Amino acid sequence: MADSSFDIVSKVDPMELDNAMNQAEKELTQRYDFKGVDASLTKSGEAIVMQANSEERVKAVLDVLQSKLVKRGISLKSLETSEPVLSGKVYKITGSMKDGISGENAKKVTALIRNEGPKTVKTQIQGDEIRVTSKSRDDLQAVIALVKGADLDFDTQFVNYR
């Protein structure tokens, strides 16, 4: 019998991100408490720029974006934001989406699987993904439950389950 496997990845669906951004922009234009505060939400390249004329309002823009991301199924662990910064007359928060598993985080996950997972499971770091293989599909299910239950500081998805 051939080995079964799956990959652990940390990716954000770009279409879901665009949908969340569009919904947040629409809410900013429609909500009464954002009238006259120059609140905006834009995406320039990989950066997400939120701005408003006061620190409280720019934090409220961030809150709106976070709520839309959660509704679209994007984990907030994938969003990295800066502190509000005064730039001219407006406060700005810049954010970006983390994509891929860093080498350091990949080592943490493989150590977790090696120490607490079933002994028949093998892990292999492949770039920004982790390949997990085993002869037993039940062991792979146990690894998925273990990684889901672990308190990691990044979002994980499980793909290519074969």
Secondary structure, DSSP 8 states (H G I E B T S, - for coil): ---EEEEEE----HHHHHHHHHHHHHHHHH-GGGTTTT-EEEEETTEEEEEESSHHHHHHHHHHHHHHHHHTT--GGGEEE---EEETTEEEEEEEE--S--HHHHHHHHHHHHHHS-TT-EEEEETTEEEEEES-HHHHHHHHHHHHHS--SS--EEE---
